Amino acid sequence: MLSEKSFDNFSVWTDSIAFVKEMYVLTNIFPEEEKQGLVPKLRNAAIEIATKISKSLSNLKAKKEDDYLLQAIDLINEIETLLTIAKELSYISSDDLERYKTKTEDLGMQLFNLSRKLNRDREIKEAQNKF
């Protein structure tokens, strides 16, 4: 069962931080006119994923952690859409798009599994509190 402990001990959080770095590196190659368009959207969405994960793992007493994880999954979908747009505008290659989609799918699966674990742990704790 999960206990309240530092979120940086969780691989999903460390993977999300690595993904933020990758989005920064990737968006450095975008043209200047995207500095107010796709660049901040991709960077902010990646940052928000890591932030939502840390909030969910810091807030284990509340049912809100599920909301944070669902928001993080929504942000993954947003990033995939933005990356598809970047590919259509020829800012990234099809190979790049597929590589980053693989990474977002992996993050999404980790978030899904974490959500299941948190829900299971919450149910166990609630059942124990009934006795």
C-alpha positions as CSV (number, residue, x, y, z in Angstrom):
1,M,0.0,0.0,0.0
2,L,1.2,3.5,-0.9
3,S,2.0,5.8,2.0
4,E,2.6,9.5,1.9
5,K,6.2,9.8,0.8
6,S,8.2,11.8,-1.6
7,F,6.9,11.8,-5.1
8,D,10.4,11.7,-6.5
9,N,10.7,8.1,-5.5
10,F,8.2,7.1,-8.2
11,S,9.4,6.2,-11.7
12,V,6.4,7.8,-13.3
13,W,7.4,11.2,-11.8
14,T,11.1,10.8,-12.8
15,D,10.0,9.7,-16.3
16,S,7.8,12.8,-16.6
17,I,10.7,15.0,-15.6
18,A,12.9,13.4,-18.3
19,F,10.0,14.0,-20.7
20,V,10.0,17.7,-19.8
21,K,13.7,17.9,-20.7
22,E,13.1,16.1,-24.0
23,M,10.3,18.6,-24.9
24,Y,12.7,21.5,-24.2
25,V,15.4,20.0,-26.4
26,L,12.9,19.1,-29.1
27,T,11.2,22.6,-29.2
28,N,14.6,24.3,-29.4
29,I,14.7,23.3,-33.1
30,F,11.3,24.9,-33.9
31,P,11.2,28.1,-35.9
32,E,11.2,31.5,-34.3
33,E,7.6,32.1,-35.1
34,E,6.6,29.1,-32.9
35,K,8.1,30.7,-29.8
36,Q,4.7,32.0,-29.0
37,G,2.7,29.1,-30.5
38,L,3.6,25.4,-30.2
39,V,6.8,25.8,-28.1
40,P,5.2,27.1,-24.9
41,K,2.2,24.8,-25.3
42,L,4.3,21.7,-25.6
43,R,6.6,22.8,-22.8
44,N,3.8,23.8,-20.4
45,A,1.8,20.6,-21.0
46,A,4.9,18.5,-20.3
47,I,5.6,20.5,-17.1
48,E,2.0,20.2,-16.0
49,I,2.1,16.4,-16.4
50,A,5.0,16.3,-13.8
51,T,3.2,18.8,-11.6
52,K,0.0,16.8,-11.6
53,I,1.8,13.6,-10.8
54,S,3.6,15.3,-7.8
55,K,0.2,16.7,-6.6
56,S,-1.5,13.3,-6.8
57,L,1.3,11.6,-4.9
58,S,1.5,14.4,-2.3
59,N,-2.3,14.3,-1.7
60,L,-2.8,10.6,-0.9
61,K,-5.5,11.3,1.8
62,A,-8.0,12.8,-0.7
63,K,-9.8,11.4,-3.7
64,K,-8.3,14.3,-5.6
65,E,-5.3,12.4,-6.6
66,D,-7.4,10.6,-9.3
67,D,-8.4,14.0,-10.7
68,Y,-4.8,15.0,-11.0
69,L,-3.9,11.8,-12.7
70,L,-6.8,12.1,-15.1
71,Q,-5.7,15.7,-15.9
72,A,-2.2,14.4,-16.6
73,I,-3.6,11.8,-19.0
74,D,-5.5,14.7,-20.7
75,L,-2.3,16.6,-21.0
76,I,-0.6,13.6,-22.7
77,N,-3.4,13.6,-25.3
78,E,-2.8,17.3,-25.8
79,I,0.9,16.7,-26.3
80,E,0.3,14.0,-28.9
81,T,-2.0,16.4,-30.8
82,L,0.5,19.2,-30.6
83,L,3.3,16.9,-31.8
84,T,1.1,15.7,-34.7
85,I,0.6,19.4,-35.7
86,A,4.4,19.9,-35.4
87,K,4.9,16.9,-37.8
88,E,2.3,18.2,-40.2
89,L,4.1,21.6,-40.3
90,S,7.4,19.7,-40.9
91,Y,9.0,20.7,-37.6
92,I,9.6,17.1,-36.7
93,S,9.8,13.9,-38.7
94,S,7.4,11.0,-38.7
95,D,10.1,9.0,-36.8
96,D,10.3,11.7,-34.1
97,L,6.5,11.7,-33.8
98,E,6.4,7.9,-33.4
99,R,9.2,8.0,-30.9
100,Y,7.5,10.7,-28.7
101,K,4.2,8.9,-29.0
102,T,5.8,5.8,-27.7
103,K,7.0,7.8,-24.7
104,T,3.6,9.4,-24.1
105,E,1.9,6.1,-24.3
106,D,4.4,4.7,-21.7
107,L,3.7,7.6,-19.4
108,G,-0.1,7.2,-19.9
109,M,0.2,3.5,-19.0
110,Q,2.2,4.3,-15.9
111,L,-0.4,6.9,-14.9
112,F,-3.2,4.4,-15.4
113,N,-1.4,1.8,-13.3
114,L,-0.7,4.4,-10.6
115,S,-4.4,5.4,-10.6
116,R,-5.4,1.8,-10.2
117,K,-3.0,1.3,-7.3
118,L,-4.1,4.5,-5.5
119,N,-7.7,3.5,-5.9
120,R,-7.0,0.0,-4.6
121,D,-5.0,1.4,-1.6
122,R,-7.8,3.8,-0.8
123,E,-10.4,1.0,-0.9
124,I,-8.3,-1.1,1.5
125,K,-7.8,1.9,3.8
126,E,-11.5,2.7,3.8
127,A,-12.4,-0.9,4.6
128,Q,-9.9,-1.0,7.4
129,N,-11.4,2.2,8.9
130,K,-14.8,0.6,9.0
131,F,-13.6,-1.9,11.6
